[in-house]
Amino acid sequence: MRWLILKTTAAMFAALLGVVLIVYQQNYLKSSFRAAEKTGDSFRALHTDYITLQRIVLQASYFPYFDNDKILTQIREIEQRLNELSNDPRLRGPAYRKTFRDLLGAKERFEKVTETIYEFLTINASLKNSTVYLPTLALKAYDIFDTHSTNDRRVVMLLSKINATLFLAKNALDESFLEEVKTYKSELESLKQEISDRDKKRLLQATVGHLDLFLKIFPKFRVDLEKILDTEFQNYLERAIRDFSEESGVDMAHVNTLAELFLALYLISILIVIYFIFRFERENIELKKVQEQLRKSLITDHLTGLENREAYVGHKKEMKHPALILVNIDRFKHINEFYGSKTGDMVLQRSAQILREIVPLYLQAHIYRLGGDDFGILYEFKSRERTERVIKDILKHFHEKTLDIDGVFVDISISIGASYDAKLLETADMALKITKSSKRRRYTIYEPSLDMSETISRNILALKRLKRAISRNDIIPYFQPIIEIGSGAAVKYEALARMRTEDGAILEPAQFLEAAKEAKLSGEITAAILRRTLKMAEESDTVLSVNISAGDIMNIHDRSMILDLLESHEGCAWKIVFEIVESEEIEDYEILGEFIKEIRALGSKIAIDDFGSGYSNFEKLLQLKIDILKIDGSLIKDIDRNENAELVVRTIVDFAKGAGLKTVAEYVHSEAILEKVKALGIDFAQGFYLGKPQPVPQPKQQEQADIRSVDGS
C-alpha cells in the first residue's frame, strides 16, 4: 500500500512537474517578449515625449499667453519614464550593459535640459512681459502725442519701428537686430530730453526700461532655446534604442535555448507519467480495494461502528418516503463529566449495540451515530402506528437501564424525537427538543403544529436587531427610582436596560435579553449600560444600580471589561451598586468573591437581586460580603394577601438585619403593598407605584406625594 502511494505520488509529481514546466516555459517566453516589447515601447515613447516637449517649449516662446504647466507636466512624464527604465531590473542586468550606459547618459543630459528649461521659462516670462507691454505703450502714444506735430509724430513712428524690430529679433532669434534696437533706444533717449510733458516723458522712460531689459536677456533667451532644441538627448535615446535592439536579440536567443530545455524536461516528465500509467494498470484491483475501504471509513463512525451522518445523507436520497427516529441519551454530559470520557465512550458503544439488537429486521432500517450522543434510525415510512410501535419498543428496552461498564454501574435513559416530514432531520430534531424540554414526555412525533421554524426565524431576527443596536450604541438605560421608606425620598435609581430600534421604538429586556444570553452578548449589554450610567454618575451625586449577571462575572473578558470601565471612572465608582442577577447560576464562588473584593475596593457596593426566587444559600451569601438584598418581586406582589409570602419575606428581613444588610422590596405596585413592606421593616421600596423607569433619574411628583402621605409626613 505504501509503495502504491509512493508510486502514485511520483506519477502525480511527474505529471505536475511537466505541466508546471510547460506553463512556466510559455509564461517565461511571453513575459520575456512582453518585457522586451514594453521596454522598446518605453524608449520610443520617450523619444516622442521629448519631441513634444521641444514643440511646446517653442509654442511657449512664440505665444504671448501659454500655460507653462503643460511643459512641467511633460517634463514629469519624461522623468517618470527615465526613472522606470533606469530602475528596470532587466536593464540593470549584465545582458543590457550598453543600453543601460546610454540610458544613464540620456538621463544626465535631460537633467541639464530640465535646468535650462526652468531658466528659459523665467527669462521667457520677462521677455514676454516686455514684448507685450511695448506695443501697449506704442498704442498709448497715439493718445498722448500729437501726430500733427513733427516731433511727436517722429516719436510715434520710432515706437512703431521699435516694436517691429523686437518682433523680428525674437521670432528670428537673430541678435543682429539688437544693434538696431540700441540705435532706436539712443534716439528715444535724445527725444526724451527734448520733451517737457510729464506723461510723454513717463511713457518714453517706460519704453527705454523695457528696451534695456530686452537687450539684457534676449541673448540668454536665444542660447537657452537653442540648447533645448538641440539633438544631444535624442542621440542618446537613438543609441540606447539601437543597443537595446542588439542586446535584446542576444537575450531572446538565450530565452529560446532555455525554452527548449524546458520542453525537453516536459517530454521526460510525460514519459515518466506513461511509465507509471502502465504500472498502475497492473495494480488496479488492489487500488479499488483501497478505495472501497476508504469509502467505508468515510461513512462509518469509528467509535461505535455504526454508519455516520455522511452515510445518512446518501441513504436518505435513495428512499421514497423516509422516516427518522432520533434517540438521545439523557444527561450524557453529566455521565462524561462524572465517570470520565472513557466510560462515556463505552456508554455510546453499548447503546449502539442495544439499538442494533432491538431494531426489528422487518424495518430494514439503517442505524447511525449522527453526532455526540444522538443516534438515528432511518427506514421507509409505512404508517404512524408502526413508528410508534418501534419507538415504544426502544423505550421499553432502555427504561431504567443500568449498564455495567467495567464494574461501574451507569444508569441511563433516553429521549426520542421522530419525523417523516420532508425536512427530516430538522423536524425530528424539533420533536426531540420538545421531548427534552418536557418532564412527562418520553417521545414526540413531529406534526406541523410543532414546527419551530417561525420561532427560530424570530430568534435570528431578534439577534440581528440586537447586534445592530449594540453597534449603534442603542442599548440605553432607563432609571427607576428606589425609595427610602423612612423618608419617602428617591435616594437611588436602578438602571434598567432598554433597546432603541432603528425606528425609535424602545424595547424592554423581555424582547432581547434571551437572544443576548444565547449569543453570549449579555456582557456587551452590561458594559453598554454601565458606560452610560457612569457618565450619568459623573453629572450628579445620585446612587445608581446596574444589573450584572453571574455569567458576566464568570466570563473573564466581560469581567475585565466591567472592571476597566469602573477604574476609568474611579472618582464616581462609589455611586454605583452592582445588582447580581441569576445568583443561583453561580458556578465558582472564588471568582465571584474576588470580583466583589475588587468592586468594593473601588468604592462600589454589591446587591443580590431577586433574592428568594431561587438563591437560598445563606452561608455562602454571608461569605460574599454583600451590602444589599433585593427581595424578589414574586414574593412582594401578593404579600398583602399571601401569608406564606409574608412569612418568607419576614424571614429574609430578619436574616438581613442580623447580617447588617439593607433590604429592598421589588414590585411595589400599590399603596397596600407599600404599607405592608414598611410594616415588615424593609429599608427601601421599588415598583411602578413609586416610579416607572424613565430616560433620566427623576421620580414623578405625584408619586412622591403618595409616598409622603403613606409615611404620615
LOPAFI-766184 format. One line per 5 residues: number of its first residue (from 1); for each residue z, x, y of C-alpha. Coordinates in nm, 3 decimals. Layout:
residues N
NUM = Z X Y  ...;
***
This chain:
residues 713
1 = 0.000 0.000 0.000  0.094 0.278 0.237  -0.229 0.464 0.151  -0.428 0.148 0.220  -0.261 0.108 0.558;
6 = -0.332 0.472 0.641  -0.698 0.436 0.546  -0.728 0.110 0.738  -0.571 0.273 1.038  -0.805 0.573 1.006;
11 = -1.110 0.348 0.985  -0.998 0.142 1.280  -0.924 0.459 1.473  -1.269 0.597 1.394  -1.434 0.271 1.500;
16 = -1.222 0.253 1.812  -1.294 0.618 1.888  -1.666 0.550 1.852  -1.650 0.253 2.085  -1.439 0.448 2.333;
21 = -1.680 0.742 2.322  -1.992 0.533 2.377  -1.823 0.328 2.651  -1.691 0.646 2.812  -2.035 0.804 2.786;
26 = -2.200 0.509 2.957  -1.931 0.482 3.222  -1.934 0.859 3.280  -2.310 0.861 3.324  -2.302 0.558 3.552;
31 = -2.013 0.690 3.758  -2.176 1.034 3.789  -2.510 0.892 3.901  -2.341 0.643 4.132  -2.124 0.915 4.285;
36 = -2.429 1.136 4.344  -2.623 0.845 4.490  -2.330 0.741 4.709  -2.284 1.097 4.841  -2.655 1.127 4.916;
41 = -2.646 0.793 5.094  -2.347 0.910 5.296  -2.535 1.223 5.411  -2.839 1.016 5.509  -2.624 0.759 5.686;
46 = -2.452 1.043 5.870  -2.791 1.169 5.988  -2.886 0.821 6.108  -2.548 0.769 6.276  -2.589 1.094 6.474;
51 = -2.935 0.994 6.594  -2.787 0.660 6.700  -2.509 0.846 6.884  -2.765 1.054 7.076  -2.959 0.739 7.163;
56 = -2.658 0.554 7.303  -2.547 0.866 7.496  -2.894 0.869 7.658  -2.856 0.498 7.736  -2.519 0.570 7.893;
61 = -2.679 0.837 8.114  -2.960 0.604 8.231  -2.797 0.264 8.265  -2.564 0.217 8.562  -2.338 -0.013 8.363;
66 = -2.276 0.079 7.999  -1.992 0.010 7.753  -1.861 0.356 7.659  -1.668 0.201 7.368  -1.997 0.197 7.175;
71 = -2.007 0.577 7.198  -1.641 0.610 7.094  -1.694 0.371 6.801  -1.996 0.567 6.686  -1.801 0.894 6.709;
76 = -1.522 0.745 6.495  -1.770 0.628 6.233  -1.929 0.974 6.212  -1.583 1.138 6.194  -1.484 0.897 5.918;
81 = -1.795 0.977 5.716  -1.742 1.351 5.765  -1.378 1.319 5.654  -1.472 1.111 5.349  -1.733 1.365 5.247;
86 = -1.511 1.668 5.311  -1.224 1.506 5.113  -1.451 1.411 4.823  -1.311 1.598 4.517  -1.661 1.617 4.377;
91 = -1.794 1.815 4.677  -1.485 2.036 4.675  -1.563 2.143 4.318  -1.737 2.469 4.229  -2.062 2.285 4.146;
96 = -2.121 2.196 4.515  -2.008 2.515 4.690  -2.317 2.547 4.913  -2.317 2.178 5.005  -1.951 2.191 5.100;
101 = -2.009 2.501 5.315  -2.292 2.321 5.500  -2.069 2.016 5.541  -1.787 2.218 5.696  -2.038 2.376 5.935;
106 = -2.165 2.031 6.034  -1.810 1.910 6.080  -1.721 2.206 6.302  -2.038 2.157 6.507  -1.964 1.786 6.550;
111 = -1.615 1.865 6.680  -1.779 2.072 6.956  -2.033 1.796 7.025  -1.746 1.546 7.047  -1.566 1.759 7.306;
116 = -1.893 1.783 7.503  -1.941 1.405 7.486  -1.592 1.338 7.622  -1.662 1.581 7.910  -2.004 1.425 7.962;
121 = -1.858 1.075 7.986  -1.619 1.188 8.260  -1.899 1.357 8.458  -2.137 1.069 8.394  -1.885 0.822 8.531;
126 = -1.855 1.019 8.856  -2.230 1.070 8.880  -2.294 0.700 8.821  -2.047 0.613 9.090  -2.233 0.824 9.343;
131 = -2.585 0.719 9.236  -2.481 0.354 9.252  -2.290 0.385 9.579  -2.555 0.584 9.772  -2.820 0.305 9.753;
136 = -2.549 0.067 9.870  -2.488 0.288 10.174  -2.865 0.303 10.240  -2.886 -0.076 10.240  -2.585 -0.100 10.464;
141 = -2.757 0.141 10.708  -3.016 -0.127 10.783  -2.734 -0.341 10.918  -2.566 -0.065 11.122  -2.862 0.138 11.257;
146 = -3.126 0.004 11.491  -3.463 0.062 11.326  -3.634 0.025 11.667  -3.453 0.338 11.780  -3.631 0.660 11.685;
151 = -3.317 0.848 11.584  -3.171 0.554 11.395  -3.498 0.492 11.215  -3.505 0.859 11.123  -3.157 0.825 10.964;
156 = -3.259 0.519 10.760  -3.574 0.690 10.636  -3.375 1.000 10.546  -3.128 0.794 10.340  -3.418 0.637 10.150;
161 = -3.562 0.982 10.074  -3.221 1.100 9.953  -3.189 0.808 9.705  -3.543 0.861 9.579  -3.481 1.234 9.526;
166 = -3.150 1.174 9.346  -3.316 0.919 9.115  -3.590 1.168 9.023  -3.344 1.455 8.974  -3.112 1.253 8.744;
171 = -3.378 1.091 8.532  -3.590 1.407 8.501  -3.283 1.631 8.452  -3.458 1.867 8.697  -3.234 2.093 8.906;
176 = -3.531 2.193 9.131  -3.472 1.870 9.323  -3.127 1.995 9.425  -3.276 2.226 9.694  -3.446 1.928 9.849;
181 = -3.117 1.735 9.834  -2.939 2.024 10.008  -3.203 2.017 10.286  -3.155 1.645 10.334  -2.780 1.694 10.340;
186 = -2.807 1.960 10.617  -3.036 1.736 10.816  -2.795 1.447 10.772  -2.503 1.657 10.894  -2.701 1.755 11.205;
191 = -2.781 1.391 11.281  -2.414 1.302 11.230  -2.322 1.540 11.514  -2.558 1.359 11.750  -2.417 1.011 11.672;
196 = -2.111 0.885 11.854  -2.085 0.533 11.699  -1.783 0.528 11.469  -1.930 0.300 11.197  -2.251 0.501 11.182;
201 = -2.061 0.824 11.169  -1.838 0.694 10.885  -2.143 0.585 10.681  -2.307 0.927 10.718  -1.979 1.100 10.630;
206 = -1.951 0.895 10.303  -2.313 0.977 10.220  -2.254 1.351 10.272  -1.940 1.331 10.048  -2.133 1.174 9.761;
211 = -2.416 1.426 9.802  -2.158 1.708 9.776  -2.024 1.556 9.454  -2.374 1.513 9.309  -2.470 1.873 9.390;
216 = -2.147 1.994 9.230  -2.152 1.808 8.898  -2.521 1.748 8.828  -2.582 2.096 8.674  -2.292 2.041 8.430;
221 = -2.422 1.691 8.357  -2.760 1.831 8.262  -2.614 2.111 8.044  -2.380 1.870 7.856  -2.658 1.623 7.791;
226 = -2.885 1.895 7.654  -2.606 2.015 7.425  -2.558 1.661 7.296  -2.929 1.618 7.234  -2.979 1.949 7.056;
231 = -3.055 1.951 6.679  -2.800 2.203 6.550  -2.579 1.935 6.388  -2.885 1.771 6.232  -2.996 2.110 6.099;
236 = -2.660 2.148 5.924  -2.696 1.800 5.777  -3.051 1.856 5.659  -2.941 2.182 5.497  -2.646 2.002 5.331;
241 = -2.877 1.726 5.202  -3.117 1.982 5.063  -2.841 2.188 4.897  -2.678 1.873 4.760  -3.006 1.767 4.604;
246 = -3.035 2.103 4.427  -2.671 2.124 4.317  -2.653 1.760 4.203  -2.962 1.819 3.990  -2.781 2.102 3.810;
251 = -2.467 1.888 3.782  -2.662 1.594 3.634  -2.808 1.830 3.374  -2.453 1.915 3.267  -2.365 1.546 3.262;
256 = -2.662 1.473 3.034  -2.554 1.752 2.799  -2.204 1.605 2.784  -2.350 1.258 2.724  -2.546 1.392 2.429;
261 = -2.224 1.541 2.290  -2.052 1.204 2.324  -2.341 1.038 2.145  -2.311 1.285 1.858  -1.937 1.215 1.831;
266 = -2.013 0.842 1.834  -2.255 0.878 1.544  -1.995 1.077 1.350  -1.739 0.801 1.405  -1.991 0.544 1.280;
271 = -2.038 0.747 0.962  -1.661 0.758 0.913  -1.641 0.380 0.953  -1.922 0.329 0.697  -1.736 0.554 0.453;
276 = -1.418 0.350 0.486  -1.607 0.021 0.450  -1.725 0.131 0.106  -1.373 0.239 0.017  -1.226 -0.090 0.135;
281 = -1.463 -0.293 -0.078  -1.310 -0.139 -0.391  -0.959 -0.227 -0.271  -1.038 -0.578 -0.152  -0.844 -0.755 -0.427;
286 = -0.526 -0.562 -0.352  -0.567 -0.631 0.017  -0.594 -1.006 -0.050  -0.269 -0.990 -0.244  -0.104 -0.820 0.051;
291 = -0.240 -1.088 0.285  -0.103 -1.364 0.064  0.240 -1.202 0.058  0.225 -1.167 0.436  0.128 -1.533 0.476;
296 = 0.422 -1.642 0.265  0.650 -1.416 0.465  0.535 -1.581 0.789  0.616 -1.933 0.666  0.940 -1.858 0.480;
301 = 1.295 -1.842 0.612  1.429 -1.514 0.474  1.794 -1.624 0.466  1.762 -1.949 0.268  1.424 -1.906 0.100;
306 = 1.314 -2.242 0.247  0.994 -2.284 0.445  1.029 -2.233 0.821  0.909 -2.407 1.136  0.567 -2.237 1.116;
311 = 0.513 -2.398 0.775  0.636 -2.733 0.910  0.368 -2.732 1.183  0.092 -2.670 0.927  0.215 -2.932 0.675;
316 = 0.261 -3.199 0.943  -0.106 -3.165 1.044  -0.213 -3.227 0.683  -0.018 -3.555 0.645  -0.146 -3.901 0.738;
321 = 0.190 -4.071 0.811  0.459 -3.801 0.816  0.831 -3.879 0.831  1.105 -3.627 0.908  1.475 -3.622 0.823;
326 = 1.678 -3.372 1.028  2.003 -3.254 0.868  2.254 -3.070 1.089  2.577 -2.903 0.973  2.864 -3.029 1.190;
331 = 3.076 -2.772 1.376  2.872 -2.482 1.236  2.952 -2.271 1.543  3.320 -2.309 1.460  3.254 -2.205 1.099;
336 = 3.071 -1.894 1.220  3.344 -1.801 1.465  3.639 -1.881 1.234  3.512 -1.747 0.900  3.260 -1.491 1.028;
341 = 2.879 -1.478 1.032  2.859 -1.359 0.669  3.037 -1.673 0.549  2.823 -1.878 0.788  2.507 -1.736 0.630;
346 = 2.636 -1.825 0.282  2.713 -2.181 0.400  2.347 -2.210 0.511  2.226 -2.074 0.176  2.443 -2.315 -0.025;
351 = 2.341 -2.609 0.195  1.974 -2.521 0.138  2.038 -2.509 -0.238  2.207 -2.851 -0.232  1.915 -3.002 -0.044;
356 = 1.668 -2.860 -0.299  1.870 -3.023 -0.579  1.925 -3.367 -0.428  1.593 -3.445 -0.255  1.414 -3.665 -0.512;
361 = 1.091 -3.533 -0.668  0.907 -3.861 -0.611  0.933 -3.798 -0.238  0.703 -3.492 -0.274  0.883 -3.351 0.028;
366 = 0.881 -3.012 0.196  1.224 -2.876 0.287  1.259 -2.643 0.587  1.513 -2.449 0.780  1.396 -2.531 1.132;
371 = 1.639 -2.301 1.310  2.011 -2.233 1.336  2.195 -2.497 1.132  1.910 -2.752 1.133  1.726 -2.842 0.812;
376 = 1.417 -3.065 0.791  1.275 -3.281 0.512  0.908 -3.374 0.565  0.727 -3.632 0.350  0.471 -3.913 0.360;
381 = 0.628 -4.225 0.508  0.623 -4.538 0.289  0.898 -4.762 0.424  1.215 -4.755 0.633  1.415 -4.873 0.331;
386 = 1.310 -4.571 0.125  1.401 -4.339 0.415  1.747 -4.496 0.444  1.796 -4.468 0.068  1.719 -4.094 0.078;
391 = 1.947 -4.041 0.382  2.239 -4.221 0.220  2.195 -4.019 -0.099  2.207 -3.693 0.103  2.516 -3.811 0.292;
396 = 2.684 -3.904 -0.035  2.640 -3.552 -0.174  2.769 -3.389 0.145  3.058 -3.635 0.203  3.381 -3.434 0.239;
401 = 3.203 -3.141 0.076  3.407 -2.826 0.019  3.217 -2.506 -0.053  3.374 -2.216 -0.241  3.244 -1.906 -0.063;
406 = 3.380 -1.604 -0.250  3.721 -1.767 -0.286  3.722 -1.907 0.069  3.706 -2.287 0.075  3.499 -2.421 0.364;
411 = 3.487 -2.795 0.444  3.153 -2.911 0.579  3.000 -3.239 0.689  2.653 -3.326 0.816  2.482 -3.546 1.075;
416 = 2.133 -3.685 1.026  1.852 -3.798 1.254  1.522 -3.931 1.119  1.188 -4.045 1.261  0.839 -4.145 1.163;
421 = 0.714 -4.166 1.522  0.406 -3.974 1.642  0.628 -3.726 1.829  0.801 -3.648 1.504  1.030 -3.352 1.568;
426 = 1.111 -3.457 1.925  1.214 -3.811 1.830  1.403 -3.701 1.516  1.597 -3.463 1.737  1.674 -3.751 1.979;
431 = 1.809 -3.952 1.684  2.017 -3.655 1.568  2.168 -3.613 1.914  2.268 -3.980 1.918  2.439 -3.932 1.579;
436 = 2.620 -3.619 1.702  2.740 -3.793 2.019  2.878 -4.090 1.822  3.213 -4.081 1.645  3.116 -4.352 1.397;
441 = 2.751 -4.293 1.312  2.659 -4.075 1.015  2.284 -4.108 1.068  2.031 -4.255 1.312  1.668 -4.353 1.251;
446 = 1.462 -4.333 1.569  1.345 -4.653 1.739  1.158 -4.680 2.072  1.475 -4.826 2.228  1.649 -4.493 2.163;
451 = 1.384 -4.290 2.348  1.549 -4.039 2.582  1.223 -3.913 2.737  1.286 -4.102 3.059  1.642 -3.966 3.076;
456 = 1.512 -3.614 3.015  1.249 -3.660 3.288  1.517 -3.783 3.528  1.733 -3.482 3.443  1.441 -3.244 3.507;
461 = 1.364 -3.419 3.838  1.731 -3.403 3.941  1.741 -3.033 3.857  1.427 -2.961 4.062  1.568 -3.155 4.355;
466 = 1.898 -2.966 4.327  1.725 -2.624 4.322  1.522 -2.721 4.632  1.839 -2.831 4.808  2.016 -2.502 4.726;
471 = 1.716 -2.300 4.851  1.703 -2.504 5.177  2.084 -2.483 5.233  2.105 -2.860 5.194  2.429 -2.855 4.990;
476 = 2.676 -2.963 5.258  3.047 -3.058 5.276  3.186 -3.398 5.374  3.554 -3.383 5.473  3.810 -3.642 5.355;
481 = 4.149 -3.640 5.526  4.468 -3.565 5.329  4.761 -3.746 5.497  5.117 -3.619 5.512  5.306 -3.929 5.403;
486 = 5.619 -3.846 5.603  5.439 -3.818 5.940  5.126 -4.021 5.875  4.914 -3.736 6.020  4.596 -3.594 5.871;
491 = 4.720 -3.238 5.813  4.432 -3.113 5.598  4.094 -3.215 5.459  3.915 -3.182 5.128  3.555 -3.052 5.146;
496 = 3.352 -3.271 4.906  3.003 -3.161 4.802  2.704 -3.366 4.914  2.333 -3.303 4.874  2.090 -3.376 5.157;
501 = 1.744 -3.474 5.028  1.411 -3.398 5.194  1.401 -3.749 5.344  1.751 -3.708 5.493  1.943 -3.917 5.238;
506 = 2.293 -3.796 5.141  2.367 -3.791 4.765  2.715 -3.791 4.615  2.821 -3.546 4.338  2.765 -3.801 4.060;
511 = 2.392 -3.777 4.132  2.359 -3.399 4.094  2.672 -3.229 3.955  2.584 -3.297 3.590  2.246 -3.128 3.637;
516 = 2.422 -2.840 3.814  2.656 -2.786 3.518  2.373 -2.795 3.264  2.168 -2.544 3.468  2.470 -2.318 3.537;
521 = 2.434 -2.382 3.912  2.785 -2.512 3.984  2.883 -2.167 4.114  2.596 -2.182 4.368  2.722 -2.523 4.488;
526 = 3.081 -2.396 4.515  2.963 -2.094 4.717  2.749 -2.314 4.946  3.043 -2.549 5.018  3.285 -2.257 5.065;
531 = 3.045 -2.081 5.303  3.019 -2.388 5.532  3.392 -2.465 5.502  3.487 -2.113 5.606  3.262 -2.149 5.910;
536 = 3.442 -2.474 5.993  3.778 -2.300 5.943  3.681 -2.033 6.196  3.641 -2.305 6.460  3.975 -2.486 6.405;
541 = 4.327 -2.442 6.264  4.287 -2.727 6.013  4.368 -2.653 5.648  4.063 -2.725 5.427  4.045 -2.770 5.048;
546 = 3.749 -2.657 4.837  3.689 -2.758 4.473  3.629 -2.479 4.221  3.563 -2.539 3.852  3.711 -2.347 3.561;
551 = 3.355 -2.241 3.477  3.313 -2.084 3.822  3.628 -1.877 3.768  3.533 -1.770 3.415  3.185 -1.660 3.530;
556 = 3.214 -1.304 3.666  2.914 -1.344 3.902  3.041 -1.670 4.054  3.397 -1.536 4.074  3.285 -1.222 4.258;
561 = 3.064 -1.425 4.497  3.358 -1.652 4.590  3.597 -1.358 4.643  3.337 -1.173 4.855  3.293 -1.481 5.077;
566 = 3.668 -1.514 5.122  3.712 -1.142 5.200  3.435 -1.158 5.461  3.634 -1.435 5.639  3.978 -1.286 5.580;
571 = 4.101 -1.400 5.920  4.081 -1.767 5.822  4.145 -1.739 5.445  4.498 -1.880 5.498  4.339 -2.213 5.597;
576 = 4.168 -2.253 5.258  4.314 -2.428 4.949  4.124 -2.392 4.621  4.145 -2.702 4.401  4.083 -2.606 4.036;
581 = 3.899 -2.891 3.862  3.841 -2.933 3.486  4.163 -2.737 3.420  4.159 -2.843 3.055  3.842 -2.632 3.005;
586 = 4.018 -2.303 3.092  3.948 -2.053 2.814  4.106 -1.734 2.945  4.433 -1.772 3.135  4.444 -1.398 3.201;
591 = 4.121 -1.416 3.407  4.248 -1.730 3.583  4.580 -1.565 3.665  4.408 -1.256 3.806  4.179 -1.476 4.020;
596 = 4.475 -1.673 4.158  4.654 -1.345 4.234  4.354 -1.218 4.434  4.316 -1.552 4.617  4.683 -1.565 4.713;
601 = 4.674 -1.201 4.829  4.408 -1.304 5.082  4.633 -1.588 5.207  4.473 -1.889 5.034  4.661 -2.146 4.826;
606 = 4.590 -2.297 4.484  4.597 -2.660 4.376  4.538 -2.814 4.032  4.305 -3.112 4.076  4.304 -3.433 3.867;
611 = 4.642 -3.341 3.713  4.750 -3.586 3.446  4.397 -3.674 3.327  4.378 -3.404 3.063  4.581 -3.099 3.162;
616 = 4.935 -3.114 3.023  5.042 -2.754 2.952  5.337 -2.735 3.191  5.449 -2.394 3.068  5.115 -2.224 3.146;
621 = 5.100 -2.415 3.473  5.421 -2.252 3.589  5.291 -1.908 3.492  4.983 -1.955 3.715  5.192 -1.966 4.034;
626 = 5.009 -2.257 4.195  5.111 -2.436 4.515  4.996 -2.797 4.484  4.947 -3.063 4.214  4.687 -3.332 4.288;
631 = 4.770 -3.633 4.070  4.460 -3.781 3.909  4.321 -4.099 4.060  4.314 -4.274 3.721  4.696 -4.277 3.734;
636 = 4.719 -4.371 4.104  4.462 -4.651 4.136  4.669 -4.912 3.944  5.018 -4.766 3.995  5.136 -5.073 4.190;
641 = 5.098 -5.292 3.878  5.090 -5.047 3.584  5.437 -4.941 3.473  5.308 -4.676 3.228  5.106 -4.507 3.506;
646 = 5.412 -4.519 3.731  5.627 -4.356 3.460  5.374 -4.072 3.411  5.345 -4.014 3.786  5.722 -4.017 3.831;
651 = 5.748 -3.750 3.557  5.483 -3.536 3.728  5.658 -3.570 4.067  5.998 -3.474 3.919  5.839 -3.173 3.749;
656 = 5.662 -3.068 4.070  5.979 -3.090 4.277  6.170 -2.888 4.020  5.895 -2.624 4.025  5.875 -2.619 4.407;
661 = 5.523 -2.763 4.413  5.373 -3.005 4.665  5.208 -3.323 4.533  4.902 -3.517 4.647  4.816 -3.870 4.533;
666 = 4.441 -3.926 4.498  4.254 -4.258 4.507  4.491 -4.433 4.754  4.271 -4.736 4.823  4.521 -4.994 4.955;
671 = 4.839 -5.038 5.152  5.026 -5.135 4.834  4.927 -4.809 4.664  5.033 -4.609 4.972  5.376 -4.777 4.973;
676 = 5.421 -4.703 4.602  5.332 -4.330 4.626  5.560 -4.300 4.928  5.846 -4.459 4.732  5.787 -4.211 4.447;
681 = 5.837 -3.919 4.687  5.480 -3.784 4.677  5.417 -3.547 4.967  5.053 -3.624 5.059  4.802 -3.902 5.001;
686 = 4.424 -3.917 4.996  4.178 -4.204 4.949  3.932 -4.440 5.114  4.219 -4.644 5.259  4.327 -4.337 5.455;
691 = 3.986 -4.198 5.544  3.638 -4.177 5.398  3.452 -3.843 5.368  3.277 -3.755 5.694  3.047 -3.468 5.805;
696 = 3.327 -3.334 6.026  3.706 -3.339 5.969  3.816 -3.648 6.166  4.018 -3.949 6.036  3.944 -4.294 6.177;
701 = 4.180 -4.415 6.449  4.239 -4.747 6.272  4.331 -4.574 5.950  4.582 -4.359 6.136  4.728 -4.672 6.292;
706 = 4.763 -4.829 5.945  4.947 -4.522 5.821  5.187 -4.531 6.115  5.263 -4.898 6.051  5.341 -4.834 5.683;
711 = 5.555 -4.536 5.776  5.752 -4.754 6.015  5.679 -4.538 6.321;
***
